[in-house]
Amino acid sequence: MLMTYGATSRVLSHPSREKISNREYFYLMIRALRRMFAAITVAILAFRAVGSFLSWVEHQEDSVADAWVDEDEFEDA
C-alpha cells in the first residue's frame, strides 16, 4: 500500500478481494478440494481401465483361438 498524505491507498490490492468474506473463502476452498478429489478419482479410474485393458490383451495373446478354425484345413490333412 502506498502512503499518500497520511492515508493509505489500496492501489496494489485487487478491489474484488476486499469484498470476499471468510465464508466465501471456505466455499472456494471446498470447491477446490472437491475438484482435486474428482481429478484424482478420474486419474485412478483411467489407470485401472488401461491396466484392465492391457491385462485383457495379454490374456487374448496367450489363449488359443479355435473359434476361427477353417474346416477345410482338417479335410486336407
A tleap script that builds the chain and sets N, CA, C and O, in Angstrom:
source leaprc.protein.ff14SB
mol = sequence {
  NMET LEU MET THR TYR GLY ALA THR SER ARG
  VAL LEU SER HIE PRO SER ARG GLU LYS ILE
  SER ASN ARG GLU TYR PHE TYR LEU MET ILE
  ARG ALA LEU ARG ARG MET PHE ALA ALA ILE
  THR VAL ALA ILE LEU ALA PHE ARG ALA VAL
  GLY SER PHE LEU SER TRP VAL GLU HIE GLN
  GLU ASP SER VAL ALA ASP ALA TRP VAL ASP
  GLU ASP GLU PHE GLU ASP CALA
}
set mol.1.N position { 0.829 -1.167 0.000 }
set mol.1.CA position { 0.000 0.000 0.000 }
set mol.1.C position { 0.878 1.237 0.000 }
set mol.1.O position { 1.970 1.246 0.570 }
set mol.2.N position { 0.404 2.239 -0.622 }
set mol.2.CA position { 1.156 3.482 -0.716 }
set mol.2.C position { 0.639 4.492 0.301 }
set mol.2.O position { -0.559 4.581 0.566 }
set mol.3.N position { 1.556 5.232 0.850 }
set mol.3.CA position { 1.173 6.285 1.796 }
set mol.3.C position { 1.029 7.596 1.025 }
set mol.3.O position { 1.989 8.070 0.417 }
set mol.4.N position { -0.142 8.169 1.049 }
set mol.4.CA position { -0.388 9.422 0.360 }
set mol.4.C position { -1.072 10.379 1.335 }
set mol.4.O position { -2.211 10.146 1.740 }
set mol.5.N position { -0.393 11.430 1.703 }
set mol.5.CA position { -0.926 12.461 2.596 }
set mol.5.C position { -1.460 11.861 3.901 }
set mol.5.O position { -2.499 12.289 4.404 }
set mol.6.N position { -0.757 10.885 4.439 }
set mol.6.CA position { -1.147 10.322 5.720 }
set mol.6.C position { -2.204 9.239 5.635 }
set mol.6.O position { -2.513 8.616 6.650 }
set mol.7.N position { -2.758 8.997 4.491 }
set mol.7.CA position { -3.775 7.949 4.336 }
set mol.7.C position { -3.199 6.834 3.466 }
set mol.7.O position { -2.285 7.057 2.672 }
set mol.8.N position { -3.730 5.668 3.625 }
set mol.8.CA position { -3.256 4.542 2.820 }
set mol.8.C position { -4.082 4.442 1.545 }
set mol.8.O position { -5.299 4.628 1.551 }
set mol.9.N position { -3.407 4.153 0.488 }
set mol.9.CA position { -4.077 3.960 -0.792 }
set mol.9.C position { -3.990 2.485 -1.155 }
set mol.9.O position { -2.913 1.894 -1.071 }
set mol.10.N position { -5.055 1.906 -1.539 }
set mol.10.CA position { -5.095 0.477 -1.842 }
set mol.10.C position { -4.922 0.239 -3.343 }
set mol.10.O position { -5.752 -0.402 -3.986 }
set mol.11.N position { -3.844 0.761 -3.873 }
set mol.11.CA position { -3.572 0.625 -5.299 }
set mol.11.C position { -3.135 -0.790 -5.629 }
set mol.11.O position { -3.499 -1.322 -6.677 }
set mol.12.N position { -2.355 -1.408 -4.742 }
set mol.12.CA position { -1.781 -2.712 -5.033 }
set mol.12.C position { -2.744 -3.868 -4.794 }
set mol.12.O position { -2.542 -4.949 -5.349 }
set mol.13.N position { -3.769 -3.678 -3.998 }
set mol.13.CA position { -4.694 -4.777 -3.733 }
set mol.13.C position { -5.807 -4.795 -4.780 }
set mol.13.O position { -6.202 -3.761 -5.319 }
set mol.14.N position { -6.287 -5.979 -5.043 }
set mol.14.CA position { -7.359 -6.157 -6.019 }
set mol.14.C position { -8.680 -5.770 -5.370 }
set mol.14.O position { -8.960 -6.214 -4.256 }
set mol.15.N position { -9.505 -4.953 -6.033 }
set mol.15.CA position { -10.736 -4.460 -5.395 }
set mol.15.C position { -11.733 -5.558 -5.047 }
set mol.15.O position { -12.452 -5.434 -4.055 }
set mol.16.N position { -11.797 -6.638 -5.841 }
set mol.16.CA position { -12.790 -7.671 -5.553 }
set mol.16.C position { -12.380 -8.532 -4.371 }
set mol.16.O position { -13.237 -9.162 -3.750 }
set mol.17.N position { -11.091 -8.578 -4.041 }
set mol.17.CA position { -10.627 -9.391 -2.912 }
set mol.17.C position { -11.066 -8.794 -1.577 }
set mol.17.O position { -11.193 -9.518 -0.590 }
set mol.18.N position { -11.289 -7.530 -1.538 }
set mol.18.CA position { -11.725 -6.903 -0.297 }
set mol.18.C position { -13.146 -7.323 0.067 }
set mol.18.O position { -13.509 -7.323 1.244 }
set mol.19.N position { -13.938 -7.673 -0.912 }
set mol.19.CA position { -15.337 -7.989 -0.677 }
set mol.19.C position { -15.567 -9.462 -0.332 }
set mol.19.O position { -16.672 -9.825 0.070 }
set mol.20.N position { -14.562 -10.309 -0.478 }
set mol.20.CA position { -14.728 -11.729 -0.204 }
set mol.20.C position { -14.609 -11.967 1.290 }
set mol.20.O position { -13.605 -11.610 1.907 }
set mol.21.N position { -15.627 -12.567 1.863 }
set mol.21.CA position { -15.621 -12.819 3.303 }
set mol.21.C position { -14.978 -14.174 3.595 }
set mol.21.O position { -14.636 -14.924 2.680 }
set mol.22.N position { -14.821 -14.470 4.871 }
set mol.22.CA position { -14.237 -15.746 5.280 }
set mol.22.C position { -15.099 -16.918 4.837 }
set mol.22.O position { -14.566 -17.970 4.485 }
set mol.23.N position { -16.402 -16.764 4.845 }
set mol.23.CA position { -17.311 -17.827 4.419 }
set mol.23.C position { -17.107 -18.134 2.940 }
set mol.23.O position { -17.124 -19.296 2.535 }
set mol.24.N position { -16.917 -17.106 2.146 }
set mol.24.CA position { -16.696 -17.325 0.711 }
set mol.24.C position { -15.352 -18.003 0.461 }
set mol.24.O position { -15.231 -18.831 -0.442 }
set mol.25.N position { -14.332 -17.651 1.265 }
set mol.25.CA position { -13.053 -18.355 1.157 }
set mol.25.C position { -13.232 -19.831 1.475 }
set mol.25.O position { -12.652 -20.687 0.807 }
set mol.26.N position { -14.034 -20.136 2.493 }
set mol.26.CA position { -14.297 -21.523 2.862 }
set mol.26.C position { -14.956 -22.268 1.704 }
set mol.26.O position { -14.554 -23.384 1.373 }
set mol.27.N position { -15.969 -21.653 1.086 }
set mol.27.CA position { -16.649 -22.306 -0.033 }
set mol.27.C position { -15.719 -22.479 -1.236 }
set mol.27.O position { -15.793 -23.491 -1.932 }
set mol.28.N position { -14.851 -21.506 -1.482 }
set mol.28.CA position { -13.890 -21.639 -2.572 }
set mol.28.C position { -12.901 -22.772 -2.299 }
set mol.28.O position { -12.533 -23.513 -3.211 }
set mol.29.N position { -12.475 -22.902 -1.047 }
set mol.29.CA position { -11.563 -23.985 -0.685 }
set mol.29.C position { -12.246 -25.342 -0.821 }
set mol.29.O position { -11.643 -26.296 -1.313 }
set mol.30.N position { -13.490 -25.431 -0.390 }
set mol.30.CA position { -14.239 -26.683 -0.522 }
set mol.30.C position { -14.398 -27.038 -1.989 }
set mol.30.O position { -14.237 -28.198 -2.368 }
set mol.31.N position { -14.712 -26.052 -2.815 }
set mol.31.CA position { -14.864 -26.304 -4.246 }
set mol.31.C position { -13.545 -26.786 -4.855 }
set mol.31.O position { -13.536 -27.714 -5.664 }
set mol.32.N position { -12.448 -26.165 -4.473 }
set mol.32.CA position { -11.140 -26.578 -4.990 }
set mol.32.C position { -10.798 -27.996 -4.538 }
set mol.32.O position { -10.291 -28.792 -5.328 }
set mol.33.N position { -11.071 -28.315 -3.278 }
set mol.33.CA position { -10.809 -29.667 -2.782 }
set mol.33.C position { -11.668 -30.706 -3.497 }
set mol.33.O position { -11.183 -31.790 -3.822 }
set mol.34.N position { -12.931 -30.387 -3.743 }
set mol.34.CA position { -13.805 -31.319 -4.458 }
set mol.34.C position { -13.318 -31.552 -5.882 }
set mol.34.O position { -13.354 -32.678 -6.379 }
set mol.35.N position { -12.862 -30.486 -6.537 }
set mol.35.CA position { -12.352 -30.648 -7.902 }
set mol.35.C position { -11.062 -31.456 -7.923 }
set mol.35.O position { -10.847 -32.261 -8.829 }
set mol.36.N position { -10.199 -31.245 -6.927 }
set mol.36.CA position { -8.978 -32.035 -6.854 }
set mol.36.C position { -9.303 -33.505 -6.597 }
set mol.36.O position { -8.694 -34.388 -7.200 }
set mol.37.N position { -10.255 -33.772 -5.710 }
set mol.37.CA position { -10.673 -35.134 -5.431 }
set mol.37.C position { -11.259 -35.785 -6.681 }
set mol.37.O position { -10.982 -36.953 -6.957 }
set mol.38.N position { -12.061 -35.048 -7.435 }
set mol.38.CA position { -12.641 -35.588 -8.671 }
set mol.38.C position { -11.554 -35.874 -9.698 }
set mol.38.O position { -11.609 -36.900 -10.377 }
set mol.39.N position { -10.579 -35.002 -9.827 }
set mol.39.CA position { -9.498 -35.220 -10.794 }
set mol.39.C position { -8.665 -36.438 -10.414 }
set mol.39.O position { -8.277 -37.221 -11.280 }
set mol.40.N position { -8.387 -36.600 -9.118 }
set mol.40.CA position { -7.628 -37.773 -8.670 }
set mol.40.C position { -8.432 -39.044 -8.910 }
set mol.40.O position { -7.872 -40.057 -9.327 }
set mol.41.N position { -9.730 -39.006 -8.656 }
set mol.41.CA position { -10.582 -40.168 -8.884 }
set mol.41.C position { -10.609 -40.547 -10.355 }
set mol.41.O position { -10.507 -41.727 -10.690 }
set mol.42.N position { -10.743 -39.575 -11.227 }
set mol.42.CA position { -10.747 -39.855 -12.671 }
set mol.42.C position { -9.407 -40.439 -13.106 }
set mol.42.O position { -9.372 -41.359 -13.923 }
set mol.43.N position { -8.312 -39.919 -12.575 }
set mol.43.CA position { -6.989 -40.439 -12.931 }
set mol.43.C position { -6.832 -41.889 -12.472 }
set mol.43.O position { -6.295 -42.716 -13.209 }
set mol.44.N position { -7.295 -42.199 -11.266 }
set mol.44.CA position { -7.205 -43.576 -10.768 }
set mol.44.C position { -8.064 -44.510 -11.607 }
set mol.44.O position { -7.626 -45.607 -11.955 }
set mol.45.N position { -9.280 -44.089 -11.934 }
set mol.45.CA position { -10.152 -44.935 -12.760 }
set mol.45.C position { -9.583 -45.138 -14.156 }
set mol.45.O position { -9.703 -46.226 -14.718 }
set mol.46.N position { -8.968 -44.113 -14.719 }
set mol.46.CA position { -8.354 -44.255 -16.044 }
set mol.46.C position { -7.175 -45.216 -15.982 }
set mol.46.O position { -6.991 -46.035 -16.882 }
set mol.47.N position { -6.374 -45.118 -14.920 }
set mol.47.CA position { -5.239 -46.029 -14.754 }
set mol.47.C position { -5.717 -47.474 -14.617 }
set mol.47.O position { -5.128 -48.382 -15.203 }
set mol.48.N position { -6.781 -47.688 -13.847 }
set mol.48.CA position { -7.330 -49.043 -13.700 }
set mol.48.C position { -7.892 -49.549 -15.016 }
set mol.48.O position { -7.741 -50.728 -15.335 }
set mol.49.N position { -8.539 -48.679 -15.790 }
set mol.49.CA position { -9.117 -49.099 -17.073 }
set mol.49.C position { -8.016 -49.501 -18.053 }
set mol.49.O position { -8.146 -50.504 -18.755 }
set mol.50.N position { -6.945 -48.732 -18.104 }
set mol.50.CA position { -5.832 -49.063 -19.004 }
set mol.50.C position { -5.182 -50.361 -18.556 }
set mol.50.O position { -4.857 -51.205 -19.392 }
set mol.51.N position { -4.986 -50.537 -17.267 }
set mol.51.CA position { -4.415 -51.778 -16.756 }
set mol.51.C position { -5.295 -52.981 -17.060 }
set mol.51.O position { -4.795 -54.043 -17.431 }
set mol.52.N position { -6.588 -52.820 -16.906 }
set mol.52.CA position { -7.523 -53.902 -17.215 }
set mol.52.C position { -7.494 -54.243 -18.701 }
set mol.52.O position { -7.505 -55.417 -19.069 }
set mol.53.N position { -7.457 -53.231 -19.547 }
set mol.53.CA position { -7.416 -53.473 -20.985 }
set mol.53.C position { -6.131 -54.191 -21.383 }
set mol.53.O position { -6.166 -55.130 -22.178 }
set mol.54.N position { -4.993 -53.753 -20.833 }
set mol.54.CA position { -3.732 -54.399 -21.168 }
set mol.54.C position { -3.695 -55.839 -20.661 }
set mol.54.O position { -3.129 -56.712 -21.319 }
set mol.55.N position { -4.289 -56.090 -19.510 }
set mol.55.CA position { -4.377 -57.451 -18.997 }
set mol.55.C position { -5.240 -58.313 -19.918 }
set mol.55.O position { -4.907 -59.469 -20.177 }
set mol.56.N position { -6.334 -57.762 -20.406 }
set mol.56.CA position { -7.209 -58.491 -21.317 }
set mol.56.C position { -6.479 -58.803 -22.624 }
set mol.56.O position { -6.611 -59.903 -23.162 }
set mol.57.N position { -5.707 -57.835 -23.137 }
set mol.57.CA position { -4.959 -58.056 -24.382 }
set mol.57.C position { -3.924 -59.152 -24.178 }
set mol.57.O position { -3.752 -60.015 -25.039 }
set mol.58.N position { -3.239 -59.123 -23.050 }
set mol.58.CA position { -2.240 -60.158 -22.773 }
set mol.58.C position { -2.899 -61.529 -22.659 }
set mol.58.O position { -2.344 -62.526 -23.119 }
set mol.59.N position { -4.070 -61.579 -22.055 }
set mol.59.CA position { -4.789 -62.846 -21.940 }
set mol.59.C position { -5.225 -63.339 -23.323 }
set mol.59.O position { -5.210 -64.543 -23.581 }
set mol.60.N position { -5.606 -62.437 -24.197 }
set mol.60.CA position { -6.028 -62.831 -25.549 }
set mol.60.C position { -4.862 -63.408 -26.341 }
set mol.60.O position { -5.057 -64.325 -27.139 }
set mol.61.N position { -3.653 -62.888 -26.135 }
set mol.61.CA position { -2.489 -63.404 -26.853 }
set mol.61.C position { -2.117 -64.792 -26.367 }
set mol.61.O position { -1.602 -65.592 -27.148 }
set mol.62.N position { -2.361 -65.104 -25.099 }
set mol.62.CA position { -1.996 -66.397 -24.535 }
set mol.62.C position { -2.999 -67.490 -24.867 }
set mol.62.O position { -2.624 -68.660 -24.947 }
set mol.63.N position { -4.250 -67.142 -25.059 }
set mol.63.CA position { -5.278 -68.160 -25.278 }
set mol.63.C position { -5.275 -68.622 -26.729 }
set mol.63.O position { -4.864 -67.899 -27.637 }
set mol.64.N position { -5.748 -69.854 -26.915 }
set mol.64.CA position { -5.829 -70.428 -28.253 }
set mol.64.C position { -7.148 -69.996 -28.870 }
set mol.64.O position { -8.207 -70.149 -28.262 }
set mol.65.N position { -7.081 -69.466 -30.056 }
set mol.65.CA position { -8.287 -69.001 -30.738 }
set mol.65.C position { -8.765 -70.104 -31.664 }
set mol.65.O position { -8.293 -70.221 -32.795 }
set mol.66.N position { -9.710 -70.921 -31.182 }
set mol.66.CA position { -10.232 -72.005 -32.012 }
set mol.66.C position { -11.587 -71.650 -32.609 }
set mol.66.O position { -12.217 -72.506 -33.231 }
set mol.67.N position { -12.038 -70.466 -32.447 }
set mol.67.CA position { -13.334 -70.073 -32.983 }
set mol.67.C position { -13.271 -69.826 -34.482 }
set mol.67.O position { -14.290 -69.942 -35.162 }
set mol.68.N position { -12.105 -69.490 -35.012 }
set mol.68.CA position { -11.988 -69.171 -36.430 }
set mol.68.C position { -11.231 -70.255 -37.202 }
set mol.68.O position { -10.579 -69.963 -38.205 }
set mol.69.N position { -11.317 -71.499 -36.738 }
set mol.69.CA position { -10.624 -72.595 -37.406 }
set mol.69.C position { -11.351 -72.911 -38.703 }
set mol.69.O position { -12.572 -73.065 -38.732 }
set mol.70.N position { -10.580 -73.002 -39.766 }
set mol.70.CA position { -11.150 -73.309 -41.075 }
set mol.70.C position { -11.313 -74.824 -41.190 }
set mol.70.O position { -10.348 -75.561 -40.986 }
set mol.71.N position { -12.491 -75.290 -41.507 }
set mol.71.CA position { -12.746 -76.732 -41.587 }
set mol.71.C position { -12.045 -77.361 -42.786 }
set mol.71.O position { -11.799 -78.568 -42.781 }
set mol.72.N position { -11.721 -76.586 -43.802 }
set mol.72.CA position { -11.042 -77.136 -44.964 }
set mol.72.C position { -9.614 -77.576 -44.621 }
set mol.72.O position { -9.071 -78.465 -45.277 }
set mol.73.N position { -9.018 -76.979 -43.625 }
set mol.73.CA position { -7.684 -77.391 -43.214 }
set mol.73.C position { -7.692 -78.828 -42.730 }
set mol.73.O position { -6.781 -79.591 -43.051 }
set mol.74.N position { -8.700 -79.209 -41.966 }
set mol.74.CA position { -8.759 -80.565 -41.417 }
set mol.74.C position { -9.104 -81.579 -42.499 }
set mol.74.O position { -8.674 -82.729 -42.415 }
set mol.75.N position { -9.862 -81.186 -43.503 }
set mol.75.CA position { -10.236 -82.119 -44.584 }
set mol.75.C position { -9.026 -82.472 -45.449 }
set mol.75.O position { -8.906 -83.603 -45.921 }
set mol.76.N position { -8.124 -81.498 -45.659 }
set mol.76.CA position { -6.943 -81.730 -46.481 }
set mol.76.C position { -5.938 -82.649 -45.757 }
set mol.76.O position { -5.183 -83.358 -46.422 }
set mol.77.N position { -5.914 -82.653 -44.483 }
set mol.77.CA position { -4.912 -83.421 -43.740 }
set mol.77.C position { -5.270 -84.844 -43.588 }
set mol.77.O position { -4.518 -85.609 -42.984 }
savepdb mol mol.pdb
quit
